[in-house]
Amino acid sequence: MVEIRSNSSFAGWFEVIYEGTVIEEVQGRRKALRLAREVARKNKEQHILCDGKIIEADDC
């Protein structure tokens, strides 16, 4: 599952994580969702975890 986490050190920055590995840190939630969706599609994942909510990768 692809996960989006807020960066605790920098407000407004988000980490996109896949299988425990940080893929990239981006500024802005929308950019993080776009990147997470791309990662999910590339790795044939159906869900994204964002703010404790599970989102369908196609619904972003």
C-alpha positions as a Markdown table, in Angstrom:
| # | Residue | x | y | z |
|---|---|---|---|---|
| 1 | Met | 0.0 | 0.0 | 0.0 |
| 2 | Val | 1.1 | 3.5 | -0.7 |
| 3 | Glu | 1.1 | 5.9 | 2.2 |
| 4 | Ile | 1.2 | 9.7 | 2.6 |
| 5 | Arg | 2.5 | 11.1 | 5.8 |
| 6 | Ser | 3.0 | 14.6 | 7.0 |
| 7 | Asn | 6.6 | 15.5 | 7.5 |
| 8 | Ser | 7.0 | 16.3 | 11.2 |
| 9 | Ser | 9.9 | 18.6 | 10.7 |
| 10 | Phe | 8.5 | 20.8 | 7.9 |
| 11 | Ala | 4.9 | 22.1 | 7.8 |
| 12 | Gly | 3.2 | 21.6 | 4.4 |
| 13 | Trp | 5.6 | 18.9 | 3.3 |
| 14 | Phe | 4.5 | 15.3 | 2.8 |
| 15 | Glu | 6.3 | 12.0 | 2.4 |
| 16 | Val | 5.1 | 9.4 | -0.1 |
| 17 | Ile | 6.0 | 6.0 | 1.2 |
| 18 | Tyr | 5.8 | 2.6 | -0.6 |
| 19 | Glu | 6.7 | -0.7 | 1.3 |
| 20 | Gly | 8.4 | 1.3 | 4.1 |
| 21 | Thr | 10.6 | 3.3 | 1.7 |
| 22 | Val | 10.3 | 7.0 | 1.3 |
| 23 | Ile | 9.8 | 7.5 | -2.4 |
| 24 | Glu | 9.8 | 11.3 | -2.3 |
| 25 | Glu | 9.0 | 14.3 | -0.1 |
| 26 | Val | 6.9 | 16.9 | -1.8 |
| 27 | Gln | 5.4 | 20.2 | -0.8 |
| 28 | Gly | 1.6 | 20.2 | -0.8 |
| 29 | Arg | -1.1 | 17.6 | -0.2 |
| 30 | Arg | -2.3 | 17.6 | -3.8 |
| 31 | Lys | 1.1 | 17.0 | -5.2 |
| 32 | Ala | 1.6 | 14.1 | -2.7 |
| 33 | Leu | -1.7 | 12.6 | -3.8 |
| 34 | Arg | -0.7 | 12.8 | -7.5 |
| 35 | Leu | 2.6 | 11.2 | -6.8 |
| 36 | Ala | 1.0 | 8.5 | -4.6 |
| 37 | Arg | -1.5 | 7.7 | -7.4 |
| 38 | Glu | 1.3 | 7.3 | -9.9 |
| 39 | Val | 3.2 | 5.0 | -7.6 |
| 40 | Ala | 0.1 | 3.0 | -6.9 |
| 41 | Arg | -0.7 | 2.5 | -10.6 |
| 42 | Lys | 2.9 | 1.6 | -11.4 |
| 43 | Asn | 3.0 | -1.0 | -8.6 |
| 44 | Lys | -0.6 | -2.2 | -9.2 |
| 45 | Glu | -1.8 | -1.1 | -5.7 |
| 46 | Gln | -5.4 | -0.3 | -5.3 |
| 47 | His | -5.3 | 1.8 | -2.1 |
| 48 | Ile | -3.6 | 4.8 | -0.7 |
| 49 | Leu | -3.4 | 5.5 | 3.0 |
| 50 | Cys | -3.7 | 9.3 | 3.7 |
| 51 | Asp | -4.4 | 10.9 | 7.1 |
| 52 | Gly | -5.6 | 7.6 | 8.5 |
| 53 | Lys | -8.1 | 7.1 | 5.7 |
| 54 | Ile | -7.9 | 4.5 | 3.0 |
| 55 | Ile | -8.6 | 5.9 | -0.5 |
| 56 | Glu | -9.0 | 4.0 | -3.7 |
| 57 | Ala | -6.1 | 4.9 | -6.0 |
| 58 | Asp | -8.5 | 5.6 | -8.8 |
| 59 | Asp | -10.6 | 8.1 | -6.7 |
| 60 | Cys | -7.8 | 10.6 | -6.1 |
